[in-house]
Amino acid sequence: MKQILYFAIAALFASGLASCSNEGDAPDVPGGKTDGAVAICLGSKVKTNLNVITRADGVSNEGPIDNTTGSITFGIAGWERLQTGEYNATPTEMETYDQGALWATTASCAVHDTEKKSVIWTEQKYYNADENKKTFMKAWYPAGTINEDKSSVSFENTTGKIDALWATPIYADKWDKNDKNLNFAHKTAQIKFKVQKGEGLEAGTKLKSITLQDVNVPVGFDLKAVTESEVKYSNVVNLKVPDYTEGSTTITDYATSPSPFIGSPVMIKPITGKKFKVTVETDKAIFRDMEVTVNTDNIQAGTAYTILLTFKQEEIVLTATVAQWTNQDGNGEII
């Protein structure tokens, strides 16, 4: 199962949130009309117990949650398409997304377990005054920088710590009173490491670094995508585990139980197949091209893999476990 971050999105009238009443004099209302325009109003209900919106490592500044405001800021874009047929029926012609968005902005919402909270728009958007035009919306995290024709988003991600989230597109119009849900899901696999002493390891051996070999990290979104290709990834990189101070972990201190997590988790492009390689360096030796094997058929999006490196005198033994996000197991040997 994939852990999913839920936002309950409601299209409300004057009886809804005070900031989202009909705006008879609202600027830039689509359709060239101000009469009867309805603001697109969002409500949010975030399930924090799913452990998908907390900071991945407890210290990173690149997680979704703003520590100061307790909110998440995400990008959102809208398209419009003329629909025919019975009111509120499933559109006979869905948006094809072959053009960039009509509009794009950001929004934020407070994170809360049970109480519905309003979403704050950076720039309030409105449904088209023509009730026959549906508004289609996509949302994503991080908001990043959108290009000029509103067809793609980019962001920097040199550390691999960014947790890319994407929501299934939704649609509504000015008369649609049904709750709309933006269901955000993790689009990457999460990799994190622990270490432990094995037989014969020399006393005082220190860990210098762990590097994932030949992986891709998220660097943007394709807003025109209609399949599972929404996330844009970097070229192949060798990714050193971030937020780890070289030599700060003495492996032989962990003889009976594993160490705390080493540095911060990294989020990588899912991999077809169950193997990837790492290079591990201690103050005594370098182990190159070490193969990690997990117990899922593929290295999956929405899955968090914990890799335990057990250091022996002349080899490293790898085992992998999985948690939700979804956590999975695996094993391997580094010789």
Residue frames relative to the residue before (quaternion, step in Angstrom):
aa qw qx qy qz dx dy dz
M 1.0000 0.0000 0.0000 0.0000 0.00 0.00 0.00
K 0.3193 -0.7218 0.5764 0.2119 3.52 -1.05 0.72
Q 0.3942 -0.6760 0.5613 0.2695 3.51 -1.02 0.77
I 0.1109 -0.8168 0.5661 0.0089 3.52 -0.83 0.99
L 0.3236 -0.7251 0.5815 0.1769 3.52 -1.09 0.83
Y 0.1741 -0.8308 0.5258 0.0537 3.55 -0.50 1.20
F 0.0479 -0.7349 0.6749 0.0469 3.50 -1.10 0.83
A 0.2460 -0.7449 0.5980 0.1644 3.60 -0.70 1.01
I 0.1173 -0.8235 0.5549 0.0114 3.56 -0.49 1.22
A 0.0702 -0.8298 0.5537 -0.0071 3.57 -0.52 1.15
A 0.2551 -0.7215 0.6214 0.1680 3.55 -1.02 0.86
L 0.0533 -0.8506 0.5208 -0.0484 3.57 -0.30 1.29
F 0.3644 -0.6982 0.5712 0.2311 3.54 -1.31 0.48
A 0.8038 -0.2764 0.1882 0.4920 3.57 -1.24 -0.36
S 0.6266 0.5361 -0.3346 0.4560 3.56 1.19 -0.47
G 0.5914 0.5782 -0.3608 0.4311 3.58 1.27 -0.16
L 0.8284 -0.1762 0.1354 0.5142 3.52 -1.10 -0.73
A 0.5881 -0.6181 0.3913 0.3448 3.56 -0.99 0.85
S 0.6970 0.4830 -0.2789 0.4506 3.58 1.00 -0.79
C 0.7233 0.4218 -0.2319 0.4951 3.59 1.24 -0.17
S 0.2859 0.7548 -0.5396 0.2397 3.59 0.96 0.73
N 0.6682 -0.4494 0.3815 0.4539 3.57 -1.32 0.17
E 0.1940 -0.7935 0.5707 0.0840 3.54 -0.92 0.91
G 0.2173 -0.8166 0.5227 0.1125 3.56 -0.04 1.27
D 0.7682 0.2885 -0.1706 0.5455 3.59 1.14 -0.54
A 0.2862 0.7960 -0.4940 0.2010 3.56 1.22 0.44
P 0.4137 -0.7048 0.5113 0.2661 3.61 -0.93 0.79
D 0.8569 0.1980 -0.1147 0.4619 3.53 -1.30 0.44
V 0.2696 0.7530 -0.5530 0.2336 3.57 0.96 0.78
P 0.4564 -0.6999 0.4640 0.2940 3.63 -0.72 0.98
G 0.7270 0.4140 -0.3203 0.4444 3.54 -1.18 0.62
G 0.4830 -0.7076 0.4142 0.3073 3.57 1.25 0.00
K 0.6454 0.4833 -0.3258 0.4936 3.59 1.24 0.28
T 0.2080 -0.7423 0.6117 0.1775 3.53 -1.17 0.53
D 0.5546 0.6285 -0.3895 0.3816 3.56 1.21 -0.40
G 0.8576 0.0887 -0.0772 0.5007 3.58 -0.66 1.08
A 0.3530 0.7425 -0.5075 0.2579 3.61 1.16 0.31
V 0.1969 -0.7816 0.5859 0.0844 3.56 -1.05 0.82
A 0.4046 -0.7120 0.5222 0.2382 3.56 -0.77 1.05
I 0.4233 -0.6489 0.5606 0.2923 3.56 -1.13 0.64
C 0.0690 -0.8260 0.5591 -0.0164 3.56 -0.42 1.24
L 0.1643 -0.7967 0.5787 0.0581 3.53 -0.87 0.97
G 0.0949 -0.7394 0.6605 0.0897 3.51 -1.17 0.72
S 0.1868 -0.8020 0.5585 0.0996 3.59 -1.07 0.54
K 0.0112 0.7468 -0.6649 0.0006 3.51 -1.20 0.69
V 0.0616 -0.8475 0.5265 -0.0270 3.53 -0.12 1.32
K 0.3028 -0.7717 0.5366 0.1578 3.56 -0.71 1.08
T 0.1799 -0.8301 0.5191 0.0950 3.57 0.09 1.27
N 0.5902 0.5931 -0.3814 0.3930 3.60 1.11 -0.46
L 0.5587 0.6010 -0.3990 0.4092 3.59 1.23 -0.13
N 0.3307 -0.7834 0.4735 0.2296 3.58 1.30 -0.18
V 0.4968 0.6465 -0.4455 0.3698 3.54 0.99 0.81
I 0.7401 0.3791 -0.2343 0.5036 3.57 1.17 -0.30
T 0.4816 0.6162 -0.4646 0.4155 3.58 1.24 0.16
R 0.6120 -0.5348 0.4065 0.4174 3.55 -1.18 0.37
A 0.5521 -0.6656 0.3958 0.3092 3.53 -0.87 0.97
D 0.8260 0.2215 -0.0860 0.5112 3.57 0.97 -0.78
G 0.5415 -0.6480 0.3901 0.3669 3.57 1.25 -0.01
V 0.7799 0.2782 -0.1694 0.5344 3.60 1.19 -0.28
S 0.5501 0.6501 -0.3910 0.3490 3.57 1.13 -0.50
N 0.3373 -0.7187 0.5705 0.2102 3.55 -1.15 0.66
E 0.6237 0.5680 -0.3334 0.4210 3.59 1.24 0.09
G 0.4557 0.6683 -0.4655 0.3591 3.61 1.20 0.32
P 0.6790 -0.5226 0.3289 0.3971 3.60 -1.20 0.30
I 0.7073 0.4894 -0.2843 0.4235 3.60 0.95 -0.77
D 0.3325 -0.6983 0.6001 0.2040 3.54 -1.02 0.89
N 0.3972 -0.7606 0.4610 0.2260 3.59 -0.48 1.19
T 0.6540 0.5293 -0.3124 0.4410 3.58 1.13 -0.63
T 0.8004 0.2948 -0.1353 0.5041 3.58 0.81 -1.01
G 0.3585 -0.7394 0.4958 0.2810 3.60 1.18 -0.37
S 0.5903 0.5707 -0.3598 0.4432 3.57 1.12 0.62
I 0.3357 -0.6954 0.5919 0.2310 3.53 -1.35 0.22
T 0.1786 -0.7664 0.6090 0.0986 3.58 -0.98 0.87
F 0.0020 -0.8158 0.5755 -0.0566 3.55 -0.74 1.08
G 0.4798 -0.6380 0.5140 0.3139 3.55 -1.28 0.35
I 0.0083 -0.7873 0.6165 -0.0011 3.55 -1.15 0.64
A 0.0640 -0.8010 0.5952 -0.0083 3.57 -0.98 0.89
G 0.1897 -0.8067 0.5545 0.0763 3.57 -1.16 0.62
W 0.1474 -0.7414 0.6507 0.0719 3.50 -1.26 0.72
E 0.1967 -0.7671 0.5914 0.1522 3.62 -1.21 0.35
R 0.0144 0.7790 -0.6267 0.0132 3.54 -1.15 0.72
L 0.4538 -0.6746 0.5169 0.2679 3.55 -1.02 0.91
Q 0.1307 -0.7976 0.5877 0.0360 3.57 -0.83 1.06
T 0.1848 -0.7636 0.6085 0.1122 3.54 -1.20 0.57
G 0.6331 0.5529 -0.3872 0.3789 3.55 -1.26 0.24
E 0.7959 -0.3178 0.2269 0.4626 3.51 -1.37 -0.14
Y 0.5762 -0.6097 0.4257 0.3391 3.55 -1.05 0.86
N 0.8665 0.1048 -0.1108 0.4754 3.51 -1.07 0.92
A 0.4115 0.6763 -0.5012 0.3493 3.56 1.20 0.39
T 0.6401 -0.4832 0.3984 0.4451 3.57 -1.24 0.26
P 0.5214 -0.6612 0.4209 0.3374 3.60 -0.70 0.96
T 0.4346 -0.6994 0.5009 0.2665 3.55 -0.96 0.84
E 0.7721 0.1533 -0.1013 0.6084 3.54 1.22 -0.40
M 0.2449 -0.7926 0.5437 0.1273 3.56 -0.31 1.25
E 0.6182 -0.5243 0.4255 0.4024 3.54 -1.25 0.41
T 0.3306 -0.7722 0.5150 0.1711 3.57 -0.87 0.95
Y 0.2951 -0.7963 0.4804 0.2190 3.59 1.28 -0.30
D 0.3625 0.7406 -0.4962 0.2719 3.58 1.10 0.65
Q 0.6974 0.3428 -0.2567 0.5747 3.57 1.34 -0.02
G 0.6159 -0.5179 0.4286 0.4108 3.53 -1.28 0.27
A 0.6665 -0.5310 0.3500 0.3890 3.56 -1.27 0.37
L 0.5621 -0.5745 0.4824 0.3482 3.55 -1.33 0.46
W 0.7854 -0.0427 0.0495 0.6155 3.57 1.07 -0.81
A 0.0303 -0.7751 0.6305 0.0275 3.53 -1.27 0.41
T 0.1059 0.7726 -0.6189 0.0940 3.55 -1.06 0.79
T 0.4368 -0.6477 0.5262 0.3358 3.57 -1.23 -0.39
A 0.0926 -0.7637 0.6353 0.0680 3.54 -1.30 0.31
S 0.1558 -0.7759 0.6021 0.1055 3.55 -1.22 0.41
C 0.0556 -0.7856 0.6152 0.0374 3.54 -1.20 0.48
A 0.5148 -0.6304 0.4884 0.3146 3.52 -1.16 0.68
V 0.3810 -0.7136 0.5448 0.2207 3.55 -1.09 0.75
H 0.1554 0.7822 -0.5820 0.1591 3.57 -0.75 1.06
D 0.5362 -0.6611 0.4262 0.3064 3.57 -1.03 0.77
T 0.8624 0.1793 -0.0189 0.4731 3.56 0.67 -1.11
E 0.7389 0.4326 -0.2433 0.4558 3.58 0.93 -0.80
K 0.4350 -0.6934 0.5063 0.2713 3.57 -0.89 0.94
K 0.1264 -0.7942 0.5933 0.0353 3.56 -0.90 0.97
S 0.4908 -0.6531 0.4852 0.3117 3.56 -1.13 0.62
V 0.3840 -0.6855 0.5695 0.2415 3.53 -1.22 0.60
I 0.2767 -0.7565 0.5735 0.1494 3.55 -0.97 0.88
W 0.2905 -0.7577 0.5640 0.1530 3.56 -0.66 1.15
T 0.4479 -0.6260 0.5600 0.3066 3.54 -1.17 0.61
E 0.7623 0.0089 0.0146 0.6470 3.55 1.13 -0.79
Q 0.4001 -0.7471 0.4748 0.2373 3.58 -0.39 1.22
K 0.1522 -0.7793 0.6039 0.0692 3.56 -0.99 0.90
Y 0.2662 -0.7798 0.5588 0.0935 3.54 -1.24 0.64
Y 0.4941 -0.5903 0.5372 0.3448 3.52 -1.27 0.47
N 0.5789 -0.5637 0.4487 0.3818 3.55 -1.18 0.51
A 0.5172 -0.6543 0.4564 0.3100 3.57 -0.99 0.83
D 0.6046 0.5062 -0.3470 0.5078 3.59 1.25 -0.35
E 0.3513 -0.7860 0.4674 0.2010 3.59 -0.36 1.23
N 0.6070 0.5599 -0.3589 0.4350 3.60 1.23 -0.22
K 0.6463 0.4908 -0.3308 0.4817 3.57 1.26 -0.03
K 0.2662 -0.7623 0.5765 0.1250 3.52 -0.74 1.14
T 0.2708 -0.7193 0.6137 0.1809 3.54 -1.21 0.64
F 0.1582 -0.7726 0.6123 0.0566 3.56 -0.77 1.12
M 0.0787 -0.8278 0.5554 -0.0008 3.58 -0.85 0.94
K 0.1083 -0.7446 0.6553 0.0657 3.51 -1.22 0.75
A 0.0704 -0.7944 0.6026 0.0289 3.57 -1.11 0.68
W 0.0324 -0.8084 0.5854 -0.0532 3.54 -1.14 0.71
Y 0.1280 -0.7419 0.6484 0.1134 3.54 -1.39 0.28
P 0.5308 -0.2196 -0.8163 0.0606 1.59 -1.87 1.70
A 0.6541 -0.5396 0.3521 0.3963 3.57 -1.20 0.52
G 0.1520 -0.8434 0.5037 0.1085 3.60 1.06 -0.73
T 0.5536 -0.5610 0.4859 0.3778 3.54 -1.29 -0.53
I 0.2580 -0.7788 0.5545 0.1395 3.57 -0.70 1.08
N 0.4691 -0.6902 0.4678 0.2911 3.59 -0.99 0.77
E 0.7578 -0.4451 0.2432 0.4104 3.55 -1.32 0.30
D 0.7650 0.3478 -0.2159 0.4972 3.62 0.88 -0.80
K 0.4675 -0.7273 0.4065 0.2952 3.57 1.29 0.40
S 0.4620 0.6833 -0.4426 0.3517 3.56 0.98 0.87
S 0.8061 0.0984 -0.0656 0.5799 3.60 1.19 -0.25
V 0.2688 -0.7388 0.6045 0.1286 3.52 -1.34 0.51
S 0.0663 -0.7944 0.6023 0.0425 3.58 -1.04 0.72
F 0.0391 0.7743 -0.6316 0.0084 3.55 -1.26 0.49
E 0.4978 -0.6416 0.4901 0.3169 3.56 -1.21 0.49
N 0.0639 0.7926 -0.6018 0.0752 3.54 -1.06 0.79
T 0.0429 0.8475 -0.5257 0.0594 3.56 0.52 1.17
T 0.7048 0.4778 -0.2656 0.4522 3.60 1.14 -0.54
G 0.4207 -0.7049 0.4724 0.3208 3.60 1.16 -0.50
K 0.5134 0.6807 -0.4041 0.3313 3.61 1.23 0.16
I 0.5555 0.6466 -0.3984 0.3384 3.61 1.16 -0.33
D 0.2914 -0.7492 0.5837 0.1141 3.52 -0.90 1.13
A 0.1716 -0.8221 0.5374 0.0766 3.60 -0.06 1.30
L 0.0698 -0.7946 0.6031 -0.0058 3.58 -0.76 1.13
W 0.0577 -0.7889 0.6118 -0.0015 3.56 -1.08 0.81
A 0.2417 -0.7805 0.5634 0.1227 3.57 -0.95 0.88
T 0.5267 -0.6063 0.4950 0.3316 3.54 -1.09 0.77
P 0.5081 -0.6655 0.4356 0.3305 3.65 -0.79 0.91
I 0.1482 -0.7620 0.6244 0.0871 3.55 -1.22 0.66
Y 0.1382 -0.7785 0.6005 0.1194 3.58 -1.26 0.23
A 0.0686 0.7719 -0.6287 0.0647 3.53 -1.25 0.59
D 0.1950 -0.7461 0.6097 0.1834 3.56 -1.35 0.03
K 0.7664 -0.4152 0.2435 0.4255 3.57 -1.31 0.09
W 0.7204 0.4195 -0.2526 0.4911 3.62 1.18 -0.45
D 0.5148 0.6707 -0.4112 0.3406 3.55 1.24 -0.11
K 0.1340 -0.8287 0.5422 0.0365 3.57 -0.41 1.25
N 0.5146 0.6509 -0.4228 0.3644 3.58 1.24 -0.08
D 0.5378 -0.6035 0.4761 0.3462 3.56 -1.10 0.71
K 0.1815 -0.7638 0.6121 0.0953 3.52 -1.08 0.81
N 0.2133 -0.7988 0.5551 0.0909 3.56 -0.92 0.90
L 0.1809 -0.7158 0.6635 0.1208 3.51 -1.01 0.93
N 0.1095 -0.8176 0.5649 0.0229 3.57 -0.37 1.22
F 0.1538 -0.8088 0.5658 0.0458 3.55 -0.25 1.31
A 0.0409 -0.7955 0.6046 -0.0048 3.57 -0.94 0.94
H 0.5448 -0.5800 0.4927 0.3522 3.54 -1.23 0.57
K 0.2095 -0.7944 0.5596 0.1092 3.56 -0.91 0.90
T 0.6948 0.4222 -0.2718 0.5149 3.58 1.27 0.00
A 0.4314 -0.6113 0.5738 0.3332 3.52 -1.40 0.02
Q 0.2912 -0.7571 0.5618 0.1626 3.58 -1.02 0.82
I 0.0970 -0.7882 0.6074 0.0167 3.56 -0.90 1.01
K 0.0871 0.7829 -0.6110 0.0785 3.58 -0.88 0.99
F 0.2902 -0.7972 0.5221 0.0881 3.55 -1.13 0.73
K 0.0494 -0.7262 0.6825 0.0662 3.50 -1.39 0.57
V 0.2245 -0.7659 0.5821 0.1553 3.59 -1.22 0.37
Q 0.0272 -0.7803 0.6247 0.0131 3.55 -1.29 0.47
K 0.5024 -0.6479 0.4915 0.2935 3.55 -1.20 0.65
G 0.1644 -0.7579 0.6231 0.1017 3.53 -1.11 0.82
E 0.7540 -0.3879 0.2681 0.4574 3.56 -1.31 -0.14
G 0.8609 0.2272 -0.1562 0.4276 3.52 -1.12 0.79
L 0.4508 0.6950 -0.4698 0.3048 3.61 1.20 -0.02
E 0.5184 -0.6645 0.4489 0.2970 3.55 -0.91 0.99
A 0.5464 -0.6363 0.4417 0.3184 3.57 -0.92 0.93
G 0.8164 0.2763 -0.2068 0.4630 3.55 -1.06 0.80
T 0.3836 0.7325 -0.4880 0.2794 3.61 1.24 0.11
K 0.1573 -0.8138 0.5576 0.0455 3.56 -0.77 1.08
L 0.4235 -0.6794 0.5430 0.2534 3.55 -1.14 0.72
K 0.2253 -0.7835 0.5649 0.1278 3.57 -0.85 0.98
S 0.7931 -0.2056 0.1640 0.5494 3.63 0.81 -0.91
I 0.1638 -0.7190 0.6620 0.1341 3.52 -1.42 0.34
T 0.0492 -0.8116 0.5819 -0.0151 3.59 -0.78 1.02
L 0.3007 -0.7183 0.5993 0.1857 3.58 -0.87 0.98
Q 0.2802 -0.7910 0.5284 0.1287 3.57 -0.84 1.00
D 0.8807 0.0590 -0.0404 0.4682 3.53 -1.17 0.80
V 0.4095 0.6800 -0.5043 0.3398 3.57 0.70 1.11
N 0.3244 -0.7149 0.5828 0.2098 3.56 -1.34 0.22
V 0.1720 -0.7782 0.5961 0.0975 3.58 -1.06 0.74
P 0.5662 -0.6109 0.4176 0.3630 3.63 -1.11 0.57
V 0.0409 -0.8045 0.5925 -0.0002 3.57 -1.04 0.85
G 0.8245 -0.0362 0.0156 0.5645 3.62 1.21 0.14
F 0.3562 -0.7018 0.5723 0.2306 3.53 -1.39 -0.17
D 0.3031 -0.7094 0.6070 0.1907 3.54 -1.19 0.68
L 0.2593 -0.8124 0.5033 0.1395 3.60 -0.23 1.24
K 0.6347 0.5197 -0.3378 0.4614 3.60 1.23 -0.24
A 0.4947 0.6796 -0.4229 0.3386 3.59 1.24 -0.21
V 0.1601 -0.7893 0.5866 0.0850 3.58 -1.07 0.74
T 0.6893 0.4251 -0.2806 0.5151 3.60 1.24 0.03
E 0.7475 -0.3716 0.2883 0.4691 3.60 -1.12 -0.65
S 0.5532 0.6198 -0.3896 0.3976 3.60 1.19 0.44
E 0.2550 0.8123 -0.4977 0.1656 3.60 1.14 0.55
V 0.7139 0.4447 -0.2611 0.4738 3.59 0.98 -0.83
K 0.2497 -0.7328 0.6152 0.1488 3.54 -1.07 0.86
Y 0.1805 -0.8115 0.5527 0.0584 3.56 -0.85 1.02
S 0.5902 -0.5675 0.4528 0.3531 3.53 -1.32 0.43
N 0.6007 -0.4626 0.4739 0.4479 3.50 -1.37 -0.06
V 0.6797 -0.4724 0.3544 0.4351 3.58 -1.27 0.25
V 0.0013 -0.7957 0.6046 -0.0370 3.55 -0.92 0.98
N 0.3580 -0.6374 0.6171 0.2909 3.53 -1.39 0.23
L 0.1376 -0.8504 0.5078 -0.0050 3.55 -0.40 1.28
K 0.2451 -0.7692 0.5752 0.1315 3.57 -0.51 1.18
V 0.5361 -0.6176 0.4635 0.3410 3.58 -0.98 0.86
P 0.3347 -0.7943 0.4744 0.1789 3.61 -0.58 1.14
D 0.8108 0.3159 -0.2248 0.4386 3.53 -1.40 0.21
Y 0.5546 0.5603 -0.4256 0.4443 3.56 1.07 0.71
T 0.3079 -0.7453 0.5667 0.1687 3.57 -0.87 1.00
E 0.4887 -0.7013 0.4395 0.2761 3.56 -0.57 1.20
G 0.8433 0.1728 -0.1565 0.4842 3.54 -0.89 1.03
S 0.5034 0.6933 -0.4097 0.3131 3.59 1.25 0.04
T 0.7088 0.3906 -0.2565 0.5284 3.61 1.24 -0.24
T 0.1986 -0.7494 0.6223 0.1081 3.56 -0.77 1.07
I 0.3885 -0.7777 0.4439 0.2174 3.55 -0.28 1.30
T 0.6718 0.5205 -0.3072 0.4283 3.58 0.98 -0.80
D 0.5164 0.6098 -0.4309 0.4192 3.61 1.25 0.05
Y 0.7326 0.3908 -0.2029 0.5190 3.58 1.25 -0.40
A 0.0956 0.8397 -0.5199 0.1243 3.54 0.55 1.27
T 0.7805 0.3378 -0.1679 0.4986 3.60 1.01 -0.73
S 0.7910 0.0773 -0.0535 0.6045 3.61 1.18 -0.33
P 0.6056 -0.5864 0.3840 0.3767 3.60 -1.13 0.54
S 0.5895 -0.5597 0.4597 0.3577 3.52 -1.35 0.37
P 0.5979 -0.4576 0.4614 0.4693 3.58 -1.28 -0.06
F 0.6846 -0.4570 0.3423 0.4531 3.58 -1.26 0.17
I 0.4031 -0.7037 0.5404 0.2244 3.53 -1.08 0.84
G 0.8364 -0.0329 -0.0090 0.5470 3.58 -0.58 1.13
S 0.6720 -0.4637 0.3835 0.4316 3.56 -1.12 -0.76
P 0.5567 -0.5712 0.4656 0.3834 3.60 -1.16 0.46
V 0.2280 -0.7422 0.6080 0.1661 3.56 -1.25 0.46
M 0.2873 -0.7463 0.5836 0.1411 3.53 -1.19 0.72
I 0.0217 -0.8312 0.5534 -0.0486 3.57 -0.52 1.18
K 0.6410 -0.4928 0.4182 0.4140 3.54 -1.33 0.26
P 0.5287 -0.6149 0.4672 0.3522 3.63 -0.93 0.80
I 0.2649 -0.7735 0.5652 0.1102 3.55 -1.12 0.80
T 0.3856 -0.6783 0.5729 0.2510 3.56 -1.00 0.85
G 0.7204 0.3090 -0.2705 0.5589 3.55 -0.50 1.22
K 0.4905 -0.7157 0.4460 0.2195 3.55 -1.24 0.44
K 0.6692 0.5015 -0.2949 0.4622 3.60 1.23 0.24
F 0.0932 0.7359 -0.6705 -0.0126 3.51 -1.32 0.49
K 0.4089 -0.7318 0.5011 0.2150 3.59 -1.23 0.39
V 0.1221 -0.7723 0.6200 0.0647 3.52 -1.25 0.60
T 0.2367 -0.6937 0.6490 0.2039 3.49 -1.40 0.29
V 0.0969 -0.7992 0.5932 0.0091 3.56 -0.79 1.08
E 0.0800 -0.8049 0.5877 0.0168 3.55 -0.85 1.00
T 0.0907 -0.7480 0.6548 0.0586 3.55 -1.07 0.89
D 0.6389 -0.5068 0.3820 0.4349 3.58 -1.24 -0.08
K 0.6715 0.4825 -0.2901 0.4817 3.58 1.32 -0.01
A 0.8198 -0.0119 0.0818 0.5666 3.60 1.04 -0.74
I 0.2779 -0.7053 0.6178 0.2090 3.54 -1.42 0.23
F 0.1469 -0.7728 0.6147 0.0588 3.57 -0.88 1.00
R 0.1013 -0.8331 0.5437 0.0115 3.60 -0.33 1.28
D 0.8521 0.1692 -0.1206 0.4803 3.55 -1.30 0.52
M 0.2627 0.7686 -0.5340 0.2346 3.56 0.95 0.87
E 0.3206 -0.7949 0.4945 0.1443 3.59 -0.72 1.08
V 0.1791 -0.7563 0.6241 0.0800 3.53 -0.92 1.03
T 0.0828 -0.7867 0.6110 0.0308 3.58 -0.93 0.92
V 0.1878 -0.7802 0.5888 0.0966 3.58 -0.84 0.99
N 0.5224 -0.6767 0.4293 0.2911 3.58 -1.25 0.30
T 0.5498 0.5265 -0.4410 0.4754 3.57 1.18 0.49
D 0.6261 -0.5694 0.3693 0.3840 3.58 -1.12 0.57
N 0.7727 0.0885 -0.0419 0.6271 3.54 1.18 -0.70
I 0.4823 -0.6081 0.5242 0.3504 3.56 -1.27 0.31
Q 0.1853 -0.8907 0.4152 -0.0003 3.48 0.01 1.48
A 0.5454 -0.5684 0.5072 0.3497 3.52 -1.30 0.51
G 0.8062 0.2794 -0.2127 0.4762 3.54 -1.12 0.72
T 0.6371 0.5058 -0.3154 0.4886 3.56 1.29 0.20
A 0.2206 -0.7760 0.5812 0.1066 3.56 -0.94 0.97
Y 0.1411 -0.8073 0.5723 0.0303 3.57 -0.60 1.18
T 0.1488 -0.7670 0.6191 0.0790 3.57 -0.81 1.03
I 0.1499 -0.8001 0.5796 0.0393 3.56 -0.63 1.18
L 0.1571 -0.7848 0.5959 0.0659 3.57 -0.68 1.12
L 0.1658 -0.7751 0.6061 0.0657 3.56 -0.75 1.12
T 0.0962 -0.7898 0.6052 0.0259 3.57 -0.58 1.19
F 0.2196 -0.8188 0.5257 0.0706 3.57 -0.47 1.26
K 0.0820 -0.7574 0.6472 0.0264 3.52 -0.86 1.10
Q 0.7477 -0.4169 0.2482 0.4535 3.56 -1.24 0.11
E 0.8322 0.1455 -0.0521 0.5325 3.60 0.92 -0.85
E 0.7756 0.2375 -0.1630 0.5617 3.58 1.20 0.22
I 0.2795 -0.7000 0.6211 0.2146 3.52 -1.41 0.17
V 0.1942 -0.7646 0.6055 0.1050 3.56 -0.87 0.99
L 0.1965 -0.8018 0.5587 0.0794 3.57 -0.81 1.04
T 0.0373 0.7379 -0.6735 -0.0213 3.53 -1.14 0.71
A 0.1805 -0.7961 0.5723 0.0775 3.56 -1.10 0.68
T 0.0941 -0.7765 0.6209 0.0515 3.55 -1.04 0.83
V 0.2918 -0.7728 0.5505 0.1208 3.53 -1.20 0.63
A 0.0203 -0.7924 0.6097 -0.0013 3.58 -1.02 0.82
Q 0.5021 -0.5778 0.5245 0.3727 3.54 -1.34 0.14
W 0.0784 -0.0111 0.9533 -0.2914 1.93 -1.71 1.59
T 0.4961 -0.3800 0.2724 0.7316 3.49 0.65 -1.49
N 0.2248 -0.7827 0.5602 0.1517 3.63 -0.79 0.86
Q 0.0940 -0.8132 0.5740 0.0192 3.59 -0.93 0.87
D 0.4107 -0.7050 0.5345 0.2205 3.52 -1.36 0.42
G 0.1157 0.7684 -0.6281 0.0418 3.50 -1.32 0.35
N 0.1402 -0.7912 0.5864 0.1024 3.56 -1.23 0.08
G 0.1013 0.7858 -0.6073 0.0590 3.50 -1.28 0.31
E 0.3156 -0.7281 0.5684 0.2173 3.55 -1.27 0.14
I 0.1608 -0.7224 0.6621 0.1182 3.48 -1.17 0.77
I 0.0299 -0.8261 0.5617 -0.0326 3.57 -0.49 1.16
